[in-house]
């Protein structure tokens, strides 16, 4: 417990020269014991930003922020599996994350994004067994970028042999700091080796995020079934609370709240009269072919679907992009030209790595359809939202059943995406780069963004356990950070 003297200068003191008044503020942990705090989760708890995990971001992770505030009320040492100084480890689990350079409308440049390296020199050394840090454990931060709910319970998730055999069975980030004497130790078991008296758990984002970032059904990552998520989540909490530890858990934000899915528009208003005429002439045979098939006897295509698939552009208006949609009736056996394409609807999303040069210079989305890996259609969006809603019911129920503090991270990120928020006189929203709350990969918060959410964790802890843990000063963290 610490007491601080806070100065309150009253107007009367300014007018009449009275002595300033002081008030004791009793920062305390309430009924919670923070002597051994353990953070369990994925990239969000590890400190991942800008498509990489680097030491300076680990030291400013949401987990480290919370541990720093807990130290003010009796919290103990907080040990993290820190990267080598100046070296980052980028995620091999989702190669789509990253920064991209648009080469401009030069016909000599091929369309498509060009990855810009984030931390090339020394990165492979992080996966050299000679540089593994497992012998320095146990660690208080066992956040593993890329981990899904069930990965926390998977033996061998930290076994380097699994990376070569099947990268889906092991994780390079956990391989780096897994128990040096037991490569079969699960992430949850690693957390329990630190004998937590208090824990935070934020897991489940990746159970739906990988499906989303890779274009839904066209990608190679599926949504975790709710029953599987629920079983893994409950088993993880059973272990974390087995020794009587208290804790705080957070729910899963909608993907529509993060700039990775809201930055690239799903259409254009830059169509001229001449371009509209040319595009419509090009799609005339496609539109007529749809009507022809729909009117045929025993047709697999209804007229309603035919009308929904027709493509038309108008000059001076916003025209949604043409996209491929696997949910449309396959007509290519009848007419190879009738591919599964249509114009997107307003609520559908394009991912951040949709190649801007192809959109603006090579006719993708207008003269040719956008591949499904860059597009989240309405059916996929519904699957994503349904899964997140179901996960969040499980999380909220577990918080209530087990008497744990609960953070509505989904509500916070929706607020950033809609109205934005002002903290310490600074405005934050979810706009890419300019909004200040997200890092340059469009998925993970910036340091200030993590600080905002850290305060939500602290508020939930204070309310649940009758504590008075001091808040993080959001403005004390840098506003803009250059990726090196």
Buried (B, 14 or more C-beta within 10 A) or exposed (E): EEEEEEEEEEEEEEEEEEEEEEEEEEBBBBEBBBBBBBBBBBBBBBBBBBBBBBBBBBBBBBBBBBBBBBBBBBBBEBBBBBBBEEBBBBBBBBEBBBBBEBBEEEEEBEBBBEBEEBBEEBBEEBBEEEBBBBEEBBBBBBBBBBBBBBBBBBEBBBBBEBBEEEEEBBBBBBBBBBBBEBBEBBBBBBBBBBEBBBBBBBBBBBBBBBBBBBBBBBBEBBBBEBEBBBBBBBBBBEBBBEEEBBBBBBBBBBBBBBBBBBBBBBBBEEBEEEBBEBBBEBBEEBBEBBBBBBEEEEBEBEEEBBEBBBBEBEBEEEBBBBBBBBEBBEBEEBBEEBBBBBBBBEEBBBBBBBBBBBBBBBBBBBEBBBBBBBBBBBBBBEBBBEBBBBBBEBBBEBBEEBEBBBBBBBEBBBBBBEEBEEBEEEEBBBBBEEBBBBBBBBBBBBBBBBBBBBBBBBBBBBEBBEBBBBBBEBEEBEEEBEBE
